[in-house]
Amino acid sequence: EVDATILAVSGLKRIELEERITEVLPMEWMLPAIGQGAIGIETRIDDQQTLSLIQHLNDQDTWDCLIAERTLLTELEGNCQIPLAGYCILNGDKLFLRALIADPEGKSVLRYEACAYRRDSVQLGRKVAYWLQKNGAEEIINKVHASKL
């Protein structure tokens, strides 16, 4: 028996149950996983015919945000075991990346956000990762890895 369940809005919309949504949690309360909601199509790298057919499906705004988020993930060597979240939005020609990393118990939480021009999405992801690393993320990551031994 449960008192409540937290589900993704996108999933409920997909199965046409959005009328059951009673509350949407603000981004300040719970950041999504990096890349959450992005849909990808995988192709063979040398298949130019297929690439040309699907090129128009790419949304450049989403792509630029996703690159910033994935760079953050890569720089911190994130995986499914690390409580790492990130969310990037585009406003005009600027990207705003908000991130957090926490220990598994939620006792130590680091939050940071920064902005950059959209052409600098990789540098934005690196900047946020660097700040997190210098302010305790490495200790959190090491603690997670040590608990898995």
MODELLER restraints for C-alpha pairs under 7 A, 6 or more apart:
rsr = mdl.restraints
at = mdl.atoms
rsr.add(forms.Gaussian(group=physical.xy_distance, feature=features.Distance(at['CA:12:A'], at['CA:18:A']), mean=5.29, stdev=0.5))
rsr.add(forms.Gaussian(group=physical.xy_distance, feature=features.Distance(at['CA:31:A'], at['CA:85:A']), mean=5.74, stdev=0.5))
rsr.add(forms.Gaussian(group=physical.xy_distance, feature=features.Distance(at['CA:31:A'], at['CA:86:A']), mean=6.30, stdev=0.5))
rsr.add(forms.Gaussian(group=physical.xy_distance, feature=features.Distance(at['CA:31:A'], at['CA:87:A']), mean=6.59, stdev=0.5))
rsr.add(forms.Gaussian(group=physical.xy_distance, feature=features.Distance(at['CA:32:A'], at['CA:85:A']), mean=5.70, stdev=0.5))
rsr.add(forms.Gaussian(group=physical.xy_distance, feature=features.Distance(at['CA:32:A'], at['CA:86:A']), mean=6.35, stdev=0.5))
rsr.add(forms.Gaussian(group=physical.xy_distance, feature=features.Distance(at['CA:32:A'], at['CA:87:A']), mean=6.57, stdev=0.5))
rsr.add(forms.Gaussian(group=physical.xy_distance, feature=features.Distance(at['CA:33:A'], at['CA:84:A']), mean=6.94, stdev=0.5))
rsr.add(forms.Gaussian(group=physical.xy_distance, feature=features.Distance(at['CA:33:A'], at['CA:85:A']), mean=4.67, stdev=0.5))
rsr.add(forms.Gaussian(group=physical.xy_distance, feature=features.Distance(at['CA:33:A'], at['CA:86:A']), mean=6.10, stdev=0.5))
rsr.add(forms.Gaussian(group=physical.xy_distance, feature=features.Distance(at['CA:34:A'], at['CA:69:A']), mean=5.83, stdev=0.5))
rsr.add(forms.Gaussian(group=physical.xy_distance, feature=features.Distance(at['CA:34:A'], at['CA:70:A']), mean=6.76, stdev=0.5))
rsr.add(forms.Gaussian(group=physical.xy_distance, feature=features.Distance(at['CA:34:A'], at['CA:85:A']), mean=5.49, stdev=0.5))
rsr.add(forms.Gaussian(group=physical.xy_distance, feature=features.Distance(at['CA:34:A'], at['CA:86:A']), mean=4.92, stdev=0.5))
rsr.add(forms.Gaussian(group=physical.xy_distance, feature=features.Distance(at['CA:34:A'], at['CA:87:A']), mean=6.50, stdev=0.5))
rsr.add(forms.Gaussian(group=physical.xy_distance, feature=features.Distance(at['CA:35:A'], at['CA:66:A']), mean=5.99, stdev=0.5))
rsr.add(forms.Gaussian(group=physical.xy_distance, feature=features.Distance(at['CA:35:A'], at['CA:69:A']), mean=6.64, stdev=0.5))
rsr.add(forms.Gaussian(group=physical.xy_distance, feature=features.Distance(at['CA:61:A'], at['CA:90:A']), mean=6.92, stdev=0.5))
rsr.add(forms.Gaussian(group=physical.xy_distance, feature=features.Distance(at['CA:64:A'], at['CA:118:A']), mean=6.48, stdev=0.5))
rsr.add(forms.Gaussian(group=physical.xy_distance, feature=features.Distance(at['CA:64:A'], at['CA:121:A']), mean=6.18, stdev=0.5))
rsr.add(forms.Gaussian(group=physical.xy_distance, feature=features.Distance(at['CA:65:A'], at['CA:88:A']), mean=5.24, stdev=0.5))
rsr.add(forms.Gaussian(group=physical.xy_distance, feature=features.Distance(at['CA:65:A'], at['CA:89:A']), mean=6.22, stdev=0.5))
rsr.add(forms.Gaussian(group=physical.xy_distance, feature=features.Distance(at['CA:65:A'], at['CA:90:A']), mean=6.95, stdev=0.5))
rsr.add(forms.Gaussian(group=physical.xy_distance, feature=features.Distance(at['CA:65:A'], at['CA:95:A']), mean=6.88, stdev=0.5))
rsr.add(forms.Gaussian(group=physical.xy_distance, feature=features.Distance(at['CA:67:A'], at['CA:121:A']), mean=6.13, stdev=0.5))
rsr.add(forms.Gaussian(group=physical.xy_distance, feature=features.Distance(at['CA:67:A'], at['CA:122:A']), mean=6.31, stdev=0.5))
rsr.add(forms.Gaussian(group=physical.xy_distance, feature=features.Distance(at['CA:68:A'], at['CA:121:A']), mean=4.67, stdev=0.5))
rsr.add(forms.Gaussian(group=physical.xy_distance, feature=features.Distance(at['CA:68:A'], at['CA:122:A']), mean=5.29, stdev=0.5))
rsr.add(forms.Gaussian(group=physical.xy_distance, feature=features.Distance(at['CA:68:A'], at['CA:124:A']), mean=6.00, stdev=0.5))
rsr.add(forms.Gaussian(group=physical.xy_distance, feature=features.Distance(at['CA:68:A'], at['CA:125:A']), mean=4.48, stdev=0.5))
rsr.add(forms.Gaussian(group=physical.xy_distance, feature=features.Distance(at['CA:69:A'], at['CA:86:A']), mean=6.01, stdev=0.5))
rsr.add(forms.Gaussian(group=physical.xy_distance, feature=features.Distance(at['CA:69:A'], at['CA:87:A']), mean=6.64, stdev=0.5))
rsr.add(forms.Gaussian(group=physical.xy_distance, feature=features.Distance(at['CA:69:A'], at['CA:88:A']), mean=6.54, stdev=0.5))
rsr.add(forms.Gaussian(group=physical.xy_distance, feature=features.Distance(at['CA:69:A'], at['CA:125:A']), mean=6.02, stdev=0.5))
rsr.add(forms.Gaussian(group=physical.xy_distance, feature=features.Distance(at['CA:71:A'], at['CA:122:A']), mean=5.92, stdev=0.5))
rsr.add(forms.Gaussian(group=physical.xy_distance, feature=features.Distance(at['CA:71:A'], at['CA:125:A']), mean=4.91, stdev=0.5))
rsr.add(forms.Gaussian(group=physical.xy_distance, feature=features.Distance(at['CA:71:A'], at['CA:126:A']), mean=6.32, stdev=0.5))
rsr.add(forms.Gaussian(group=physical.xy_distance, feature=features.Distance(at['CA:72:A'], at['CA:125:A']), mean=4.38, stdev=0.5))
rsr.add(forms.Gaussian(group=physical.xy_distance, feature=features.Distance(at['CA:72:A'], at['CA:126:A']), mean=5.81, stdev=0.5))
rsr.add(forms.Gaussian(group=physical.xy_distance, feature=features.Distance(at['CA:72:A'], at['CA:128:A']), mean=6.72, stdev=0.5))
rsr.add(forms.Gaussian(group=physical.xy_distance, feature=features.Distance(at['CA:72:A'], at['CA:129:A']), mean=5.26, stdev=0.5))
rsr.add(forms.Gaussian(group=physical.xy_distance, feature=features.Distance(at['CA:75:A'], at['CA:126:A']), mean=6.49, stdev=0.5))
rsr.add(forms.Gaussian(group=physical.xy_distance, feature=features.Distance(at['CA:75:A'], at['CA:129:A']), mean=6.14, stdev=0.5))
rsr.add(forms.Gaussian(group=physical.xy_distance, feature=features.Distance(at['CA:76:A'], at['CA:129:A']), mean=6.20, stdev=0.5))
rsr.add(forms.Gaussian(group=physical.xy_distance, feature=features.Distance(at['CA:78:A'], at['CA:84:A']), mean=6.98, stdev=0.5))
rsr.add(forms.Gaussian(group=physical.xy_distance, feature=features.Distance(at['CA:82:A'], at['CA:141:A']), mean=6.63, stdev=0.5))
rsr.add(forms.Gaussian(group=physical.xy_distance, feature=features.Distance(at['CA:82:A'], at['CA:144:A']), mean=6.77, stdev=0.5))
rsr.add(forms.Gaussian(group=physical.xy_distance, feature=features.Distance(at['CA:83:A'], at['CA:101:A']), mean=5.64, stdev=0.5))
rsr.add(forms.Gaussian(group=physical.xy_distance, feature=features.Distance(at['CA:83:A'], at['CA:102:A']), mean=5.49, stdev=0.5))
rsr.add(forms.Gaussian(group=physical.xy_distance, feature=features.Distance(at['CA:83:A'], at['CA:103:A']), mean=6.65, stdev=0.5))
rsr.add(forms.Gaussian(group=physical.xy_distance, feature=features.Distance(at['CA:83:A'], at['CA:104:A']), mean=6.51, stdev=0.5))
rsr.add(forms.Gaussian(group=physical.xy_distance, feature=features.Distance(at['CA:84:A'], at['CA:100:A']), mean=5.83, stdev=0.5))
rsr.add(forms.Gaussian(group=physical.xy_distance, feature=features.Distance(at['CA:84:A'], at['CA:101:A']), mean=4.43, stdev=0.5))
rsr.add(forms.Gaussian(group=physical.xy_distance, feature=features.Distance(at['CA:84:A'], at['CA:102:A']), mean=6.73, stdev=0.5))
rsr.add(forms.Gaussian(group=physical.xy_distance, feature=features.Distance(at['CA:85:A'], at['CA:99:A']), mean=5.52, stdev=0.5))
rsr.add(forms.Gaussian(group=physical.xy_distance, feature=features.Distance(at['CA:85:A'], at['CA:100:A']), mean=5.33, stdev=0.5))
rsr.add(forms.Gaussian(group=physical.xy_distance, feature=features.Distance(at['CA:85:A'], at['CA:101:A']), mean=6.42, stdev=0.5))
rsr.add(forms.Gaussian(group=physical.xy_distance, feature=features.Distance(at['CA:86:A'], at['CA:97:A']), mean=6.95, stdev=0.5))
rsr.add(forms.Gaussian(group=physical.xy_distance, feature=features.Distance(at['CA:86:A'], at['CA:98:A']), mean=5.62, stdev=0.5))
rsr.add(forms.Gaussian(group=physical.xy_distance, feature=features.Distance(at['CA:86:A'], at['CA:99:A']), mean=4.19, stdev=0.5))
rsr.add(forms.Gaussian(group=physical.xy_distance, feature=features.Distance(at['CA:86:A'], at['CA:100:A']), mean=6.51, stdev=0.5))
rsr.add(forms.Gaussian(group=physical.xy_distance, feature=features.Distance(at['CA:87:A'], at['CA:97:A']), mean=5.73, stdev=0.5))
rsr.add(forms.Gaussian(group=physical.xy_distance, feature=features.Distance(at['CA:87:A'], at['CA:98:A']), mean=5.35, stdev=0.5))
rsr.add(forms.Gaussian(group=physical.xy_distance, feature=features.Distance(at['CA:87:A'], at['CA:99:A']), mean=6.44, stdev=0.5))
rsr.add(forms.Gaussian(group=physical.xy_distance, feature=features.Distance(at['CA:88:A'], at['CA:95:A']), mean=6.54, stdev=0.5))
rsr.add(forms.Gaussian(group=physical.xy_distance, feature=features.Distance(at['CA:88:A'], at['CA:96:A']), mean=5.39, stdev=0.5))
rsr.add(forms.Gaussian(group=physical.xy_distance, feature=features.Distance(at['CA:88:A'], at['CA:97:A']), mean=4.22, stdev=0.5))
rsr.add(forms.Gaussian(group=physical.xy_distance, feature=features.Distance(at['CA:88:A'], at['CA:98:A']), mean=6.25, stdev=0.5))
rsr.add(forms.Gaussian(group=physical.xy_distance, feature=features.Distance(at['CA:89:A'], at['CA:95:A']), mean=5.67, stdev=0.5))
rsr.add(forms.Gaussian(group=physical.xy_distance, feature=features.Distance(at['CA:89:A'], at['CA:96:A']), mean=5.34, stdev=0.5))
rsr.add(forms.Gaussian(group=physical.xy_distance, feature=features.Distance(at['CA:89:A'], at['CA:97:A']), mean=6.66, stdev=0.5))
rsr.add(forms.Gaussian(group=physical.xy_distance, feature=features.Distance(at['CA:90:A'], at['CA:96:A']), mean=6.37, stdev=0.5))
rsr.add(forms.Gaussian(group=physical.xy_distance, feature=features.Distance(at['CA:93:A'], at['CA:117:A']), mean=5.80, stdev=0.5))
rsr.add(forms.Gaussian(group=physical.xy_distance, feature=features.Distance(at['CA:93:A'], at['CA:118:A']), mean=5.77, stdev=0.5))
rsr.add(forms.Gaussian(group=physical.xy_distance, feature=features.Distance(at['CA:94:A'], at['CA:115:A']), mean=6.57, stdev=0.5))
rsr.add(forms.Gaussian(group=physical.xy_distance, feature=features.Distance(at['CA:94:A'], at['CA:116:A']), mean=5.49, stdev=0.5))
rsr.add(forms.Gaussian(group=physical.xy_distance, feature=features.Distance(at['CA:94:A'], at['CA:117:A']), mean=4.31, stdev=0.5))
rsr.add(forms.Gaussian(group=physical.xy_distance, feature=features.Distance(at['CA:94:A'], at['CA:118:A']), mean=5.23, stdev=0.5))
rsr.add(forms.Gaussian(group=physical.xy_distance, feature=features.Distance(at['CA:95:A'], at['CA:115:A']), mean=5.40, stdev=0.5))
rsr.add(forms.Gaussian(group=physical.xy_distance, feature=features.Distance(at['CA:95:A'], at['CA:116:A']), mean=5.43, stdev=0.5))
rsr.add(forms.Gaussian(group=physical.xy_distance, feature=features.Distance(at['CA:95:A'], at['CA:117:A']), mean=5.90, stdev=0.5))
rsr.add(forms.Gaussian(group=physical.xy_distance, feature=features.Distance(at['CA:95:A'], at['CA:118:A']), mean=5.39, stdev=0.5))
rsr.add(forms.Gaussian(group=physical.xy_distance, feature=features.Distance(at['CA:96:A'], at['CA:114:A']), mean=5.86, stdev=0.5))
rsr.add(forms.Gaussian(group=physical.xy_distance, feature=features.Distance(at['CA:96:A'], at['CA:115:A']), mean=4.36, stdev=0.5))
rsr.add(forms.Gaussian(group=physical.xy_distance, feature=features.Distance(at['CA:96:A'], at['CA:116:A']), mean=6.83, stdev=0.5))
rsr.add(forms.Gaussian(group=physical.xy_distance, feature=features.Distance(at['CA:97:A'], at['CA:113:A']), mean=5.44, stdev=0.5))
rsr.add(forms.Gaussian(group=physical.xy_distance, feature=features.Distance(at['CA:97:A'], at['CA:114:A']), mean=5.57, stdev=0.5))
rsr.add(forms.Gaussian(group=physical.xy_distance, feature=features.Distance(at['CA:97:A'], at['CA:115:A']), mean=6.14, stdev=0.5))
rsr.add(forms.Gaussian(group=physical.xy_distance, feature=features.Distance(at['CA:98:A'], at['CA:112:A']), mean=5.97, stdev=0.5))
rsr.add(forms.Gaussian(group=physical.xy_distance, feature=features.Distance(at['CA:98:A'], at['CA:113:A']), mean=4.18, stdev=0.5))
rsr.add(forms.Gaussian(group=physical.xy_distance, feature=features.Distance(at['CA:98:A'], at['CA:114:A']), mean=6.74, stdev=0.5))
rsr.add(forms.Gaussian(group=physical.xy_distance, feature=features.Distance(at['CA:99:A'], at['CA:111:A']), mean=5.76, stdev=0.5))
rsr.add(forms.Gaussian(group=physical.xy_distance, feature=features.Distance(at['CA:99:A'], at['CA:112:A']), mean=5.52, stdev=0.5))
rsr.add(forms.Gaussian(group=physical.xy_distance, feature=features.Distance(at['CA:99:A'], at['CA:113:A']), mean=6.11, stdev=0.5))
rsr.add(forms.Gaussian(group=physical.xy_distance, feature=features.Distance(at['CA:100:A'], at['CA:109:A']), mean=6.85, stdev=0.5))
rsr.add(forms.Gaussian(group=physical.xy_distance, feature=features.Distance(at['CA:100:A'], at['CA:110:A']), mean=5.37, stdev=0.5))
rsr.add(forms.Gaussian(group=physical.xy_distance, feature=features.Distance(at['CA:100:A'], at['CA:111:A']), mean=4.36, stdev=0.5))
rsr.add(forms.Gaussian(group=physical.xy_distance, feature=features.Distance(at['CA:100:A'], at['CA:112:A']), mean=6.44, stdev=0.5))
rsr.add(forms.Gaussian(group=physical.xy_distance, feature=features.Distance(at['CA:101:A'], at['CA:109:A']), mean=5.85, stdev=0.5))
rsr.add(forms.Gaussian(group=physical.xy_distance, feature=features.Distance(at['CA:101:A'], at['CA:110:A']), mean=5.40, stdev=0.5))
rsr.add(forms.Gaussian(group=physical.xy_distance, feature=features.Distance(at['CA:101:A'], at['CA:111:A']), mean=6.81, stdev=0.5))
rsr.add(forms.Gaussian(group=physical.xy_distance, feature=features.Distance(at['CA:101:A'], at['CA:137:A']), mean=6.69, stdev=0.5))
rsr.add(forms.Gaussian(group=physical.xy_distance, feature=features.Distance(at['CA:102:A'], at['CA:108:A']), mean=5.52, stdev=0.5))
rsr.add(forms.Gaussian(group=physical.xy_distance, feature=features.Distance(at['CA:102:A'], at['CA:109:A']), mean=4.27, stdev=0.5))
rsr.add(forms.Gaussian(group=physical.xy_distance, feature=features.Distance(at['CA:102:A'], at['CA:110:A']), mean=6.27, stdev=0.5))
rsr.add(forms.Gaussian(group=physical.xy_distance, feature=features.Distance(at['CA:102:A'], at['CA:140:A']), mean=6.81, stdev=0.5))
rsr.add(forms.Gaussian(group=physical.xy_distance, feature=features.Distance(at['CA:103:A'], at['CA:109:A']), mean=6.73, stdev=0.5))
rsr.add(forms.Gaussian(group=physical.xy_distance, feature=features.Distance(at['CA:103:A'], at['CA:140:A']), mean=5.46, stdev=0.5))
rsr.add(forms.Gaussian(group=physical.xy_distance, feature=features.Distance(at['CA:110:A'], at['CA:132:A']), mean=6.92, stdev=0.5))
rsr.add(forms.Gaussian(group=physical.xy_distance, feature=features.Distance(at['CA:112:A'], at['CA:128:A']), mean=6.72, stdev=0.5))
rsr.add(forms.Gaussian(group=physical.xy_distance, feature=features.Distance(at['CA:113:A'], at['CA:128:A']), mean=6.71, stdev=0.5))
rsr.add(forms.Gaussian(group=physical.xy_distance, feature=features.Distance(at['CA:114:A'], at['CA:128:A']), mean=6.66, stdev=0.5))
rsr.add(forms.Gaussian(group=physical.xy_distance, feature=features.Distance(at['CA:115:A'], at['CA:124:A']), mean=6.76, stdev=0.5))
rsr.add(forms.Gaussian(group=physical.xy_distance, feature=features.Distance(at['CA:116:A'], at['CA:124:A']), mean=6.01, stdev=0.5))
